[in-house]
């Protein structure tokens, strides 16, 4: 079984699409094994996105991710990283396939509603950033 982290970003929470994201996960037979609402500080967002600290968008990304509550989830299933990334759609919502979360709900490349880990190593770091082992139910 593989695990990945999912985040419904502050724009998705503000616009009320948490339920739609969960519905699409369930319809895709992707299991949610942990979930909670958080409100990241700027420093927490910087820690989470540290891999991007040299990128020009780092400041605006961490400002955005600390601008309101977000919902973090641990997803589990066979090939769940690839399956969830397909369900999310391309980072640039304008390039995302029809019917994907980002195509249907994103408003710009940064405010693209959801985040998902891109590899097993990234997923491990990201899950551990927000959850301890007692919070994950398999």
N, CA, C and O atoms as a MOPAC input file, in Angstrom:
PM7 MOZYME 1SCF
protein

 N      0.83600 1    -1.18900 1     0.00000 1
 C      0.00000 1     0.00000 1     0.00000 1
 C      0.87800 1     1.24900 1     0.00000 1
 O      1.87900 1     1.32200 1     0.71200 1
 N      0.49800 1     2.19000 1    -0.78000 1
 C      1.22000 1     3.45400 1    -0.89100 1
 C      0.40500 1     4.54200 1    -0.19700 1
 O     -0.82200 1     4.46900 1    -0.12800 1
 N      1.10200 1     5.54500 1     0.31000 1
 C      0.43700 1     6.69700 1     0.93400 1
 C      0.90700 1     7.98600 1     0.27600 1
 O      2.01500 1     8.06800 1    -0.25500 1
 N      0.03800 1     8.98700 1     0.32600 1
 C      0.37900 1    10.31100 1    -0.17100 1
 C     -0.32700 1    11.34800 1     0.68600 1
 O     -1.29300 1    11.04700 1     1.38700 1
 N      0.17200 1    12.56900 1     0.61700 1
 C     -0.47500 1    13.67000 1     1.31400 1
 C     -1.33200 1    14.45200 1     0.33000 1
 O     -0.94200 1    14.68400 1    -0.81500 1
 N     -2.48900 1    14.84700 1     0.79200 1
 C     -3.37200 1    15.73100 1     0.03300 1
 C     -3.63000 1    16.96000 1     0.88200 1
 O     -3.82900 1    16.86100 1     2.09200 1
 N     -3.62600 1    18.11800 1     0.23900 1
 C     -4.02800 1    19.35200 1     0.91900 1
 C     -5.11400 1    20.01400 1     0.08800 1
 O     -4.94400 1    20.23600 1    -1.11100 1
 N     -6.24000 1    20.33100 1     0.73800 1
 C     -7.19400 1    21.26300 1     0.14300 1
 C     -6.69600 1    22.62100 1     0.61800 1
 O     -6.78700 1    22.95000 1     1.80100 1
 N     -6.17300 1    23.39900 1    -0.31100 1
 C     -5.50500 1    24.66200 1    -0.00500 1
 C     -6.50100 1    25.72400 1     0.47600 1
 O     -7.71200 1    25.54900 1     0.34500 1
 N     -5.98200 1    26.82900 1     1.03700 1
 C     -6.88500 1    27.86200 1     1.55500 1
 C     -7.94300 1    28.35700 1     0.56300 1
 O     -9.05200 1    28.69600 1     0.97500 1
 N     -7.62300 1    28.40400 1    -0.72300 1
 C     -8.64300 1    28.84200 1    -1.68600 1
 C     -9.77200 1    27.83400 1    -1.80000 1
 O    -10.93100 1    28.21800 1    -1.95800 1
 N     -9.44900 1    26.54800 1    -1.72300 1
 C    -10.47000 1    25.50900 1    -1.78100 1
 C    -11.35500 1    25.49900 1    -0.55000 1
 O    -12.56400 1    25.28500 1    -0.64100 1
 N    -10.73600 1    25.73500 1     0.61700 1
 C    -11.51300 1    25.80900 1     1.86000 1
 C    -12.43800 1    27.02400 1     1.81200 1
 O    -13.62600 1    26.91700 1     2.11400 1
 N    -11.89100 1    28.17400 1     1.43400 1
 C    -12.67200 1    29.40900 1     1.38900 1
 C    -13.85300 1    29.29000 1     0.42100 1
 O    -14.93800 1    29.80800 1     0.69000 1
 N    -13.63700 1    28.61300 1    -0.69300 1
 C    -14.68100 1    28.49700 1    -1.71100 1
 C    -15.62900 1    27.32600 1    -1.45700 1
 O    -16.57100 1    27.11700 1    -2.22200 1
 N    -15.38900 1    26.56300 1    -0.39100 1
 C    -16.31500 1    25.51100 1     0.00200 1
 C    -16.30100 1    24.26900 1    -0.86400 1
 O    -17.35400 1    23.69100 1    -1.13500 1
 N    -15.10800 1    23.84300 1    -1.31000 1
 C    -15.04600 1    22.64900 1    -2.15100 1
 C    -14.41100 1    21.44400 1    -1.44400 1
 O    -14.05100 1    20.46700 1    -2.10000 1
 N    -14.27200 1    21.50500 1    -0.12900 1
 C    -13.71100 1    20.37100 1     0.62600 1
 C    -14.53100 1    19.11000 1     0.34300 1
 O    -13.97200 1    18.06000 1     0.02700 1
 N    -15.83600 1    19.21700 1     0.45800 1
 C    -16.71200 1    18.06600 1     0.24300 1
 C    -16.60000 1    17.50100 1    -1.15500 1
 O    -16.63700 1    16.28400 1    -1.33800 1
 N    -16.46400 1    18.36300 1    -2.13900 1
 C    -16.32800 1    17.90600 1    -3.53000 1
 C    -15.02000 1    17.13900 1    -3.71600 1
 O    -14.98600 1    16.12300 1    -4.40800 1
 N    -13.94100 1    17.63100 1    -3.09300 1
 C    -12.65400 1    16.92400 1    -3.18900 1
 C    -12.78700 1    15.54700 1    -2.54200 1
 O    -12.36000 1    14.54700 1    -3.12000 1
 N    -13.37400 1    15.48900 1    -1.35100 1
 C    -13.55600 1    14.20800 1    -0.66100 1
 C    -14.44000 1    13.27600 1    -1.49000 1
 O    -14.14700 1    12.08500 1    -1.60300 1
 N    -15.50400 1    13.79900 1    -2.06100 1
 C    -16.39900 1    12.99500 1    -2.90500 1
 C    -15.63000 1    12.36900 1    -4.06500 1
 O    -15.80800 1    11.18800 1    -4.36600 1
 N    -14.78300 1    13.15300 1    -4.70900 1
 C    -14.01700 1    12.63900 1    -5.84700 1
 C    -12.99900 1    11.58700 1    -5.41000 1
 O    -12.73700 1    10.63100 1    -6.14000 1
 N    -12.42400 1    11.76600 1    -4.21700 1
 C    -11.51800 1    10.74400 1    -3.68200 1
 C    -12.27300 1     9.43900 1    -3.46700 1
 O    -11.82000 1     8.37300 1    -3.88200 1
 N    -13.42000 1     9.53200 1    -2.82100 1
 C    -14.20700 1     8.33500 1    -2.53100 1
 C    -14.69200 1     7.66200 1    -3.81500 1
 O    -14.67500 1     6.43500 1    -3.91200 1
 N    -15.11800 1     8.44300 1    -4.78900 1
 C    -15.56700 1     7.87500 1    -6.06100 1
 C    -14.43100 1     7.18200 1    -6.80200 1
 O    -14.66800 1     6.28800 1    -7.61400 1
 N    -13.20500 1     7.59300 1    -6.52300 1
 C    -12.02100 1     6.98900 1    -7.16000 1
 C    -11.44400 1     5.83900 1    -6.33300 1
 O    -10.36500 1     5.33200 1    -6.64000 1
 N    -12.15700 1     5.43100 1    -5.29200 1
 C    -11.69800 1     4.37500 1    -4.37800 1
 C    -10.33000 1     4.67800 1    -3.77800 1
 O     -9.49400 1     3.79000 1    -3.61300 1
 N    -10.12100 1     5.95100 1    -3.45600 1
 C     -8.91600 1     6.36400 1    -2.74300 1
 C     -9.30600 1     6.51600 1    -1.27800 1
 O    -10.21100 1     7.27900 1    -0.94100 1
 N     -8.61300 1     5.78100 1    -0.41400 1
 C     -8.94500 1     5.76200 1     1.01000 1
 C     -8.31100 1     6.92900 1     1.75400 1
 O     -7.11700 1     7.19300 1     1.61100 1
 N     -9.11200 1     7.62000 1     2.54200 1
 C     -8.61800 1     8.66600 1     3.44000 1
 C     -8.36400 1     7.99800 1     4.78100 1
 O     -9.28700 1     7.47300 1     5.40500 1
 N     -7.09700 1     8.01800 1     5.23000 1
 C     -6.75500 1     7.34800 1     6.48700 1
 C     -6.39700 1     8.33400 1     7.59900 1
 O     -6.13000 1     7.92500 1     8.72900 1
 N     -6.39200 1     9.63100 1     7.28400 1
 C     -6.20500 1    10.68000 1     8.28200 1
 C     -6.65900 1    11.99600 1     7.65500 1
 O     -6.50500 1    12.21000 1     6.45200 1
 N     -7.22500 1    12.88300 1     8.49700 1
 C     -7.68000 1    14.17100 1     7.98200 1
 C     -7.81800 1    15.15200 1     9.14300 1
 O     -8.26600 1    14.79200 1    10.23200 1
 N     -7.42100 1    16.41000 1     8.88300 1
 C     -7.63800 1    17.47600 1     9.85900 1
 C     -7.53000 1    18.83500 1     9.18300 1
 O     -6.92900 1    18.97800 1     8.11800 1
 N     -8.13000 1    19.83000 1     9.83400 1
 C     -8.03200 1    21.20500 1     9.35300 1
 C     -6.92200 1    21.88900 1    10.14000 1
 O     -6.81500 1    21.74200 1    11.35800 1
 N     -6.10400 1    22.63700 1     9.41600 1
 C     -4.98600 1    23.35200 1    10.02400 1
 C     -4.99200 1    24.79700 1     9.53300 1
 O     -5.67300 1    25.13800 1     8.56500 1
 N     -4.23400 1    25.62200 1    10.20800 1
 C     -4.02200 1    27.00800 1     9.77200 1
 C     -2.53100 1    27.25600 1     9.94200 1
 O     -2.07000 1    27.59100 1    11.03300 1
 N     -1.78000 1    27.09000 1     8.85900 1
 C     -0.32300 1    27.19900 1     8.92200 1
 C      0.13300 1    28.62900 1     9.18400 1
 O     -0.43900 1    29.58600 1     8.66300 1
 N      1.16100 1    28.75200 1     9.99400 1
 C      1.83800 1    30.03300 1    10.12500 1
 C      2.75300 1    30.20000 1     8.90100 1
 O      2.97900 1    29.24900 1     8.15200 1
 N      3.25600 1    31.38000 1     8.71500 1
 C      4.19800 1    31.62900 1     7.62600 1
 C      5.42400 1    30.71100 1     7.76400 1
 O      5.88600 1    30.13700 1     6.77800 1
 N      5.94800 1    30.57500 1     8.99500 1
 C      7.12000 1    29.72500 1     9.21200 1
 C      6.81900 1    28.25700 1     8.94600 1
 O      7.67200 1    27.54200 1     8.42100 1
 N      5.62300 1    27.79500 1     9.29900 1
 C      5.25500 1    26.41300 1     8.99900 1
 C      5.17500 1    26.19100 1     7.49000 1
 O      5.62000 1    25.16000 1     6.98600 1
 N      4.61200 1    27.15300 1     6.77700 1
 C      4.53100 1    27.05200 1     5.31900 1
 C      5.93400 1    27.05300 1     4.71600 1
 O      6.20300 1    26.30600 1     3.77600 1
 N      6.82700 1    27.88500 1     5.24800 1
 C      8.21300 1    27.90600 1     4.76500 1
 C      8.88300 1    26.55800 1     4.99400 1
 O      9.62200 1    26.08400 1     4.13100 1
 N      8.63800 1    25.93600 1     6.13800 1
 C      9.21300 1    24.61700 1     6.41900 1
 C      8.68000 1    23.55100 1     5.47800 1
 O      9.43300 1    22.71200 1     4.98400 1
 N      7.38200 1    23.58900 1     5.23500 1
 C      6.76800 1    22.59300 1     4.35500 1
 C      7.27800 1    22.72300 1     2.92500 1
 O      7.54900 1    21.72000 1     2.26400 1
 N      7.40900 1    23.96000 1     2.44700 1
 C      7.82800 1    24.21200 1     1.06600 1
 C      9.31200 1    24.54800 1     0.95100 1
 O      9.72300 1    25.17800 1    -0.02300 1
 N     10.12000 1    24.14200 1     1.92400 1
 C     11.55000 1    24.46600 1     1.93600 1
 C     12.26300 1    24.03700 1     0.65700 1
 O     13.23100 1    24.67600 1     0.24400 1
 N     11.79800 1    22.97100 1     0.03200 1
 C     12.40600 1    22.48700 1    -1.21600 1
 C     12.34800 1    23.55900 1    -2.31400 1
 O     13.13600 1    23.52400 1    -3.25900 1
 N     11.42100 1    24.50200 1    -2.18700 1
 C     11.25500 1    25.55700 1    -3.19600 1
 C     11.84600 1    26.90400 1    -2.75700 1
 O     11.59700 1    27.91900 1    -3.40700 1
 N     12.61700 1    26.93200 1    -1.67400 1
 C     13.04500 1    28.21300 1    -1.09800 1
 C     13.85100 1    29.08900 1    -2.05100 1
 O     13.88200 1    30.30700 1    -1.87100 1
 N     14.49800 1    28.51800 1    -3.04700 1
 C     15.27500 1    29.31300 1    -4.00100 1
 C     14.45600 1    29.76100 1    -5.20300 1
 O     14.94600 1    30.51800 1    -6.04100 1
 N     13.22700 1    29.30400 1    -5.29200 1
 C     12.37900 1    29.62400 1    -6.44000 1
 C     11.75300 1    31.01600 1    -6.28000 1
 O     11.50800 1    31.45200 1    -5.15600 1
 N     11.49800 1    31.70300 1    -7.37100 1
 C     10.94500 1    33.06300 1    -7.28300 1
 C      9.54300 1    33.11800 1    -6.68500 1
 O      9.13400 1    34.16600 1    -6.18400 1
 N      8.79900 1    32.01700 1    -6.72500 1
 C      7.43100 1    32.00700 1    -6.21300 1
 C      7.33800 1    31.61400 1    -4.73800 1
 O      6.23700 1    31.55200 1    -4.19100 1
 N      8.47000 1    31.34800 1    -4.08300 1
 C      8.47100 1    30.86800 1    -2.69800 1
 C      7.71600 1    31.81700 1    -1.76000 1
 O      6.90200 1    31.36600 1    -0.95500 1
 N      7.97300 1    33.10100 1    -1.85300 1
 C      7.32300 1    34.07400 1    -0.96500 1
 C      5.81900 1    34.12500 1    -1.15900 1
 O      5.06600 1    34.10200 1    -0.18600 1
 N      5.38000 1    34.19500 1    -2.39700 1
 C      3.93700 1    34.27000 1    -2.63900 1
 C      3.25900 1    32.94700 1    -2.27900 1
 O      2.12800 1    32.94900 1    -1.79200 1
 N      3.93300 1    31.81800 1    -2.51100 1
 C      3.37400 1    30.51500 1    -2.16800 1
 C      3.18600 1    30.38300 1    -0.66100 1
 O      2.12800 1    29.95400 1    -0.20100 1
 N      4.20500 1    30.74900 1     0.10400 1
 C      4.09900 1    30.60900 1     1.56000 1
 C      3.13300 1    31.64200 1     2.14400 1
 O      2.47000 1    31.36800 1     3.14400 1
 N      3.04900 1    32.82500 1     1.52900 1
 C      2.02100 1    33.79400 1     1.94400 1
 C      0.63400 1    33.19900 1     1.73300 1
 O     -0.21200 1    33.24100 1     2.62700 1
 N      0.40900 1    32.64600 1     0.55000 1
 C     -0.88400 1    32.06200 1     0.22100 1
 C     -1.23000 1    30.90000 1     1.14500 1
 O     -2.34500 1    30.83100 1     1.66200 1
 N     -0.28500 1    29.98800 1     1.35600 1
 C     -0.58100 1    28.80000 1     2.16000 1
 C     -0.78000 1    29.12300 1     3.63600 1
 O     -1.32700 1    28.30800 1     4.37900 1
 N     -0.34700 1    30.29500 1     4.06300 1
 C     -0.58200 1    30.71900 1     5.45200 1
 C     -1.68400 1    31.77300 1     5.53800 1
 O     -1.82300 1    32.44200 1     6.56200 1
 N     -2.46600 1    31.92500 1     4.47100 1
 C     -3.49700 1    32.97000 1     4.42300 1
 C     -4.85200 1    32.52300 1     4.96800 1
 O     -5.75400 1    33.34700 1     5.12400 1
 N     -5.00700 1    31.24700 1     5.25600 1
 C     -6.28000 1    30.74600 1     5.75500 1
 C     -6.19100 1    29.27000 1     6.05300 1
 O     -5.15600 1    28.65200 1     5.80700 1
 N     -7.25600 1    28.69300 1     6.57800 1
 C     -7.22900 1    27.26800 1     6.90500 1
 C     -7.11100 1    26.39300 1     5.66600 1
 O     -7.51000 1    26.77700 1     4.56600 1
 N     -6.55600 1    25.21300 1     5.87500 1
 C     -6.40800 1    24.19500 1     4.84200 1
 C     -6.79600 1    22.85200 1     5.46100 1
 O     -6.78300 1    22.70200 1     6.68300 1
 N     -7.13800 1    21.89100 1     4.62800 1
 C     -7.44700 1    20.54800 1     5.10400 1
 C     -6.36000 1    19.61900 1     4.58400 1
 O     -6.13500 1    19.52200 1     3.37700 1
 N     -5.69100 1    18.94000 1     5.50600 1
 C     -4.64400 1    17.98400 1     5.13700 1
 C     -5.17200 1    16.56900 1     5.34800 1
 O     -5.85300 1    16.28400 1     6.33200 1
 N     -4.84500 1    15.69400 1     4.40600 1
 C     -5.30300 1    14.30700 1     4.47000 1
 C     -4.17600 1    13.36700 1     4.08100 1
 O     -3.31300 1    13.70700 1     3.27300 1
 N     -4.19900 1    12.18800 1     4.66500 1
 C     -3.32600 1    11.10700 1     4.22300 1
 C     -4.20800 1    10.15600 1     3.43000 1
 O     -5.23500 1     9.67900 1     3.91200 1
 N     -3.78100 1     9.89500 1     2.20800 1
 C     -4.49800 1     9.00200 1     1.31500 1
 C     -3.71600 1     7.71100 1     1.18500 1
 O     -2.48600 1     7.71900 1     1.21700 1
 N     -4.42600 1     6.60300 1     1.03700 1
 C     -3.76700 1     5.30200 1     0.96400 1
 C     -4.41700 1     4.44700 1    -0.11300 1
 O     -5.63300 1     4.47700 1    -0.30200 1
 N     -3.58400 1     3.68200 1    -0.81700 1
 C     -4.09700 1     2.75700 1    -1.81800 1
 C     -3.00000 1     2.33700 1    -2.77600 1
 O     -1.89300 1     2.87600 1    -2.74500 1
 N     -3.30800 1     1.38400 1    -3.61700 1
 C     -2.37000 1     0.94000 1    -4.64100 1
 C     -2.13400 1     2.07800 1    -5.62400 1
 O     -3.08500 1     2.62400 1    -6.18300 1
 N     -0.86800 1     2.43800 1    -5.83900 1
 C     -0.52400 1     3.48600 1    -6.79600 1
 C     -1.19600 1     4.82100 1    -6.51900 1
 O     -1.49000 1     5.57200 1    -7.44900 1
 N     -1.43900 1     5.12100 1    -5.25400 1
 C     -2.23600 1     6.30500 1    -4.89400 1
 C     -1.57000 1     7.62100 1    -5.28300 1
 O     -2.27200 1     8.59300 1    -5.56100 1
 N     -0.25900 1     7.68500 1    -5.31100 1
 C      0.40400 1     8.93300 1    -5.69500 1
 C      0.02400 1     9.29500 1    -7.12800 1
 O     -0.45500 1    10.39800 1    -7.38900 1
 N      0.23500 1     8.37600 1    -8.03800 1
 C     -0.08900 1     8.63500 1    -9.44900 1
 C     -1.59200 1     8.81800 1    -9.64600 1
 O     -2.01400 1     9.69400 1   -10.40200 1
 N     -2.39600 1     8.00800 1    -8.97900 1
 C     -3.84500 1     8.10600 1    -9.13200 1
 C     -4.36200 1     9.45500 1    -8.65000 1
 O     -5.21200 1    10.06000 1    -9.30200 1
 N     -3.85600 1     9.93300 1    -7.51000 1
 C     -4.30700 1    11.22700 1    -6.99900 1
 C     -3.80900 1    12.37700 1    -7.87000 1
 O     -4.54000 1    13.34300 1    -8.09200 1
 N     -2.59000 1    12.28600 1    -8.36000 1
 C     -2.06200 1    13.34900 1    -9.21500 1
 C     -2.88400 1    13.45300 1   -10.50500 1
 O     -3.09900 1    14.55400 1   -11.01200 1
 N     -3.34100 1    12.32400 1   -11.03400 1
 C     -4.20100 1    12.34600 1   -12.20700 1
 C     -5.54700 1    12.99100 1   -11.87600 1
 O     -6.07200 1    13.77500 1   -12.66700 1
 N     -6.10000 1    12.66600 1   -10.71900 1
 C     -7.37300 1    13.23700 1   -10.27500 1
 C     -7.25700 1    14.74500 1   -10.05100 1
 O     -8.19700 1    15.48800 1   -10.33500 1
 N     -6.10300 1    15.20300 1    -9.53900 1
 C     -5.89100 1    16.63700 1    -9.31500 1
 C     -5.82900 1    17.38500 1   -10.63500 1
 O     -6.45000 1    18.43900 1   -10.77700 1
 N     -5.09200 1    16.86000 1   -11.60000 1
 C     -4.85800 1    17.55100 1   -12.86100 1
 C     -3.55700 1    18.32800 1   -12.81900 1
 O     -2.91500 1    18.43100 1   -11.77400 1
 N     -3.17500 1    18.87000 1   -13.95600 1
 C     -1.91800 1    19.61600 1   -14.07900 1
 C     -1.88600 1    20.81100 1   -13.12600 1
 O     -2.92200 1    21.39000 1   -12.80300 1
 N     -0.67800 1    21.16800 1   -12.68300 1
 C     -0.50200 1    22.31300 1   -11.79200 1
 C     -1.13700 1    23.56500 1   -12.38500 1
 O     -1.82600 1    24.30700 1   -11.68300 1
 N     -0.91000 1    23.79900 1   -13.66000 1
 C     -1.56600 1    24.90600 1   -14.35400 1
 C     -2.95500 1    24.43200 1   -14.76100 1
 O     -3.10400 1    23.61800 1   -15.67300 1
 N     -3.96000 1    24.94600 1   -14.08100 1
 C     -5.33000 1    24.47200 1   -14.29300 1
 C     -5.78900 1    24.60700 1   -15.74200 1
 O     -6.65500 1    23.85800 1   -16.19400 1
 N     -5.21100 1    25.56100 1   -16.46800 1
 C     -5.59900 1    25.73500 1   -17.87500 1
 C     -5.12800 1    24.58100 1   -18.73800 1
 O     -5.67600 1    24.35300 1   -19.81700 1
 N     -4.11300 1    23.84300 1   -18.28000 1
 C     -3.59300 1    22.69100 1   -18.99800 1
 C     -4.14300 1    21.37200 1   -18.45500 1
 O     -3.86400 1    20.30800 1   -19.00800 1
 N     -4.91300 1    21.43900 1   -17.39000 1
 C     -5.44800 1    20.23000 1   -16.75600 1
 C     -6.56500 1    19.62500 1   -17.61200 1
 O     -7.28900 1    20.33600 1   -18.30900 1
 N     -6.68300 1    18.31600 1   -17.54300 1
 C     -7.72500 1    17.61100 1   -18.28600 1
 C     -9.10300 1    17.96200 1   -17.73500 1
 O     -9.25600 1    18.27600 1   -16.55400 1
 N    -10.10200 1    17.90100 1   -18.61600 1
 C    -11.48600 1    18.11100 1   -18.20600 1
 C    -11.84200 1    17.11600 1   -17.10500 1
 O    -11.42700 1    15.95800 1   -17.15000 1
 N    -12.60100 1    17.56600 1   -16.12800 1
 C    -13.05900 1    16.69400 1   -15.05900 1
 C    -12.10100 1    16.53700 1   -13.90400 1
 O    -12.42800 1    15.86400 1   -12.92600 1
 N    -10.91100 1    17.14300 1   -13.98500 1
 C     -9.97700 1    17.07700 1   -12.85800 1
 C    -10.32500 1    18.17800 1   -11.85400 1
 O    -11.00600 1    19.14800 1   -12.18900 1
 N     -9.85600 1    18.01500 1   -10.64200 1
 C    -10.15600 1    18.97400 1    -9.57200 1
 C     -9.67600 1    20.36900 1    -9.96000 1
 O    -10.41800 1    21.34300 1    -9.83700 1
 N     -8.44600 1    20.46000 1   -10.42200 1
 C     -7.89600 1    21.78400 1   -10.73900 1
 C     -8.61400 1    22.42300 1   -11.93000 1
 O     -8.88300 1    23.62400 1   -11.91500 1
 N     -8.92200 1    21.64900 1   -12.94000 1
 C     -9.62200 1    22.20600 1   -14.10400 1
 C    -10.98900 1    22.76300 1   -13.68400 1
 O    -11.42100 1    23.81500 1   -14.15500 1
 N    -11.65500 1    22.03100 1   -12.78900 1
 C    -13.00900 1    22.40300 1   -12.39700 1
 C    -13.06400 1    23.53100 1   -11.36800 1
 O    -14.05000 1    24.26800 1   -11.33000 1
 N    -12.02700 1    23.68800 1   -10.52700 1
 C    -12.15000 1    24.61900 1    -9.40500 1
 C    -11.04200 1    25.66200 1    -9.25900 1
 O    -11.24300 1    26.65000 1    -8.55100 1
 N     -9.88500 1    25.48800 1    -9.89500 1
 C     -8.77300 1    26.42500 1    -9.70800 1
 C     -9.06600 1    27.76600 1   -10.36800 1
 O     -9.82000 1    27.84600 1   -11.33800 1
 N     -8.45800 1    28.81400 1    -9.82600 1
 C     -8.62200 1    30.15900 1   -10.39200 1
 C     -7.31900 1    30.71900 1   -10.94800 1
 O     -7.35300 1    31.63000 1   -11.77600 1
 N     -6.17400 1    30.20000 1   -10.51600 1
 C     -4.88500 1    30.54000 1   -11.11500 1
 C     -3.87300 1    29.45600 1   -10.76800 1
 O     -4.19100 1    28.51600 1   -10.03800 1
 N     -2.67300 1    29.58100 1   -11.28100 1
 C     -1.67500 1    28.51600 1   -11.13200 1
 C     -1.29600 1    28.28300 1    -9.66800 1
 O     -0.95800 1    27.15900 1    -9.29600 1
 N     -1.34300 1    29.31000 1    -8.84500 1
 C     -1.01700 1    29.15700 1    -7.43100 1
 C     -2.24200 1    28.75600 1    -6.62200 1
 O     -2.16100 1    27.89100 1    -5.75000 1
 N     -3.35900 1    29.37800 1    -6.90700 1
 C     -4.60500 1    29.05500 1    -6.21200 1
 C     -5.29200 1    27.93300 1    -6.99100 1
 O     -6.32700 1    28.12500 1    -7.63000 1
 N     -4.66700 1    26.74600 1    -6.90900 1
 C     -5.14400 1    25.62400 1    -7.70200 1
 C     -5.79800 1    24.53500 1    -6.84900 1
 O     -5.81800 1    23.36400 1    -7.22900 1
 N     -6.32800 1    24.93400 1    -5.70300 1
 C     -7.23500 1    24.17100 1    -4.84500 1
 C     -6.59200 1    23.03500 1    -4.05700 1
 O     -6.87800 1    22.88000 1    -2.87000 1
 N     -5.73100 1    22.23600 1    -4.68700 1
 C     -5.20100 1    21.05100 1    -4.01900 1
 C     -3.69700 1    20.88500 1    -4.23500 1
 O     -3.11100 1    21.39400 1    -5.19000 1
 N     -3.11300 1    20.15500 1    -3.30500 1
 C     -1.70500 1    19.75900 1    -3.38000 1
 C     -1.66200 1    18.25200 1    -3.21300 1
 O     -2.48200 1    17.68000 1    -2.49400 1
 N     -0.71300 1    17.60900 1    -3.87000 1
 C     -0.46700 1    16.18400 1    -3.66800 1
 C      1.01800 1    15.89800 1    -3.79700 1
 O      1.71100 1    16.51100 1    -4.60900 1
 N      1.49700 1    14.97400 1    -2.99900 1
 C      2.90400 1    14.57200 1    -3.06800 1
 C      3.22200 1    14.03000 1    -4.45400 1
 O      2.36600 1    13.45900 1    -5.12900 1
 N      4.49300 1    14.22400 1    -4.86900 1
 C      4.87100 1    13.80400 1    -6.22200 1
 C      5.70200 1    12.52900 1    -6.27300 1
 O      5.98500 1    12.02700 1    -7.36100 1
 N      6.09800 1    11.99300 1    -5.12000 1
 C      6.93300 1    10.78500 1    -5.08800 1
 C      6.84900 1    10.16300 1    -3.69400 1
 O      6.47300 1    10.84500 1    -2.74000 1
 N      7.18900 1     8.89200 1    -3.56300 1
 C      7.12800 1     8.24900 1    -2.24700 1
 C      7.96000 1     8.95800 1    -1.17000 1
 O      7.52600 1     9.07400 1    -0.02400 1
 N      9.16100 1     9.43200 1    -1.54300 1
 C     10.01600 1    10.11500 1    -0.56100 1
 C      9.38900 1    11.43800 1    -0.12700 1
 O      9.41800 1    11.78500 1     1.05400 1
 N      8.82900 1    12.16600 1    -1.07300 1
 C      8.15400 1    13.42100 1    -0.76900 1
 C      6.93700 1    13.15600 1     0.10500 1
 O      6.69100 1    13.87800 1     1.07100 1
 N      6.18300 1    12.12900 1    -0.23200 1
 C      4.98800 1    11.77700 1     0.54100 1
 C      5.35600 1    11.48300 1     1.99000 1
 O      4.66200 1    11.92600 1     2.90500 1
 N      6.43000 1    10.74900 1     2.20800 1
 C      6.84100 1    10.42000 1     3.57500 1
 C      7.15600 1    11.68900 1     4.36300 1
 O      6.69100 1    11.84800 1     5.49200 1
 N      7.94500 1    12.59900 1     3.77400 1
 C      8.26200 1    13.86100 1     4.44800 1
 C      6.99100 1    14.65100 1     4.73600 1
 O      6.78900 1    15.13200 1     5.85100 1
 N      6.13400 1    14.78400 1     3.72200 1
 C      4.95200 1    15.62800 1     3.84600 1
 C      3.95200 1    15.06800 1     4.85600 1
 O      3.37900 1    15.82100 1     5.64300 1
 N      3.74200 1    13.76600 1     4.84000 1
 C      2.82900 1    13.14900 1     5.81500 1
 C      3.36200 1    13.37300 1     7.22200 1
 O      2.61300 1    13.76400 1     8.11700 1
 N      4.65300 1    13.12700 1     7.42000 1
 C      5.25300 1    13.29300 1     8.74700 1
 C      5.27300 1    14.75000 1     9.20500 1
 O      5.34100 1    15.02000 1    10.40400 1
 N      5.21400 1    15.68200 1     8.26900 1
 C      5.19200 1    17.10200 1     8.62200 1
 C      3.90100 1    17.45800 1     9.36300 1
 O      3.90400 1    18.30200 1    10.25900 1
 N      2.80800 1    16.81300 1     8.98500 1
 C      1.50300 1    17.17200 1     9.55500 1
 C      0.88500 1    16.13000 1    10.47400 1
 O      0.00500 1    16.46500 1    11.26700 1
 N      1.31900 1    14.87600 1    10.39200 1
 C      0.66600 1    13.80500 1    11.14300 1
 C      1.67400 1    12.96600 1    11.91500 1
 O      2.80100 1    12.75400 1    11.46900 1
 N      1.24100 1    12.49100 1    13.09000 1
 C      2.02900 1    11.47400 1    13.78700 1
 C      1.35100 1    10.12400 1    13.56500 1
 O      0.22200 1    10.06900 1    13.07800 1
 N      2.02400 1     9.05500 1    13.91400 1
 C      1.51800 1     7.71300 1    13.61700 1
 C      0.17500 1     7.40800 1    14.27800 1
 O     -0.59100 1     6.59500 1    13.76100 1
 N     -0.12100 1     8.04200 1    15.41000 1
 C     -1.38800 1     7.79200 1    16.10500 1
 C     -2.58800 1     8.41200 1    15.38200 1
 O     -3.73300 1     8.03400 1    15.63200 1
 N     -2.32000 1     9.36000 1    14.49000 1
 C     -3.40200 1    10.03800 1    13.78700 1
 C     -3.79900 1     9.35600 1    12.48500 1
 O     -4.78200 1     9.74500 1    11.85400 1
 N     -3.03700 1     8.33700 1    12.07800 1
 C     -3.28400 1     7.66000 1    10.79400 1
 C     -3.90000 1     6.29800 1    11.08200 1
 O     -3.33600 1     5.47500 1    11.80300 1
 N     -5.07200 1     6.08700 1    10.49900 1
 C     -5.81500 1     4.84000 1    10.72500 1
 C     -5.81600 1     4.04500 1     9.41900 1
 O     -6.36500 1     4.48700 1     8.41000 1
 N     -5.19600 1     2.87400 1     9.45600 1
 C     -5.18300 1     2.02800 1     8.24500 1
 C     -6.26500 1     0.98800 1     8.32500 1
 O     -6.41700 1     0.18200 1     7.40700 1

